[in-house]
Every structure is written in C-alpha cells, then in structure tokens.
Amino acid sequence: MHESQLERTFLAIAHALYMNRLHVLRLTEVVRLGIKPDESNADNFALPEALDKEMCEQALNYVTTCMPDFKEAILAAKTNWLRPA
C-alpha cells in the first residue's frame, strides 16, 4: 500500500476512534449531569460549551495516545474533527 494511502487509512481509523470516544464522553456527562433534551430539539442533549470543548480535547488526547506514530498527522487533521456534531 502506498504510504499516503496508508496514512489516509490510519487517519480515517483515528477519526472513527475520535468520534466514538467523544460520543461516549458526551453520553457519560449527559447522564452524570442529568441533562434533559433541548426544548427546541428533543433529540439534542447539549453539554455546556466549556465542558463540550473539554470532551473534544479528551477524545483527541485518547486518539493520539492510541496512535502515537500518527500524532502529527492527527493534530494536523483535528481542525476538521473539532466541529459541532
């Protein structure tokens, strides 16, 4: 496999790990804080902005810990990942 293909593959895996970890962290905080659905959108359980930002950083730290060989590439790609879900 060509190296750029390999890097793209690992970045895709890293992104999937990031989204999965972020989802788990957010759900944990929703339960811990007893957050109820947003009145305007019953499917939205929004965390306070500062806490959500912290959860994004924790998820990113998790992925860079799991894939240290790709840390630089992951950090370069993170701006595309750190968007509202």
Secondary structure, DSSP 8 states (H G I E B T S, - for coil): --HHHHHHHHHHHHHHHHHHHHHHHHHHHHHHHT---BTTBTT-----HHHHHHHHHHHHHHHHHH-GGGHHHHHHHHHHHSS--
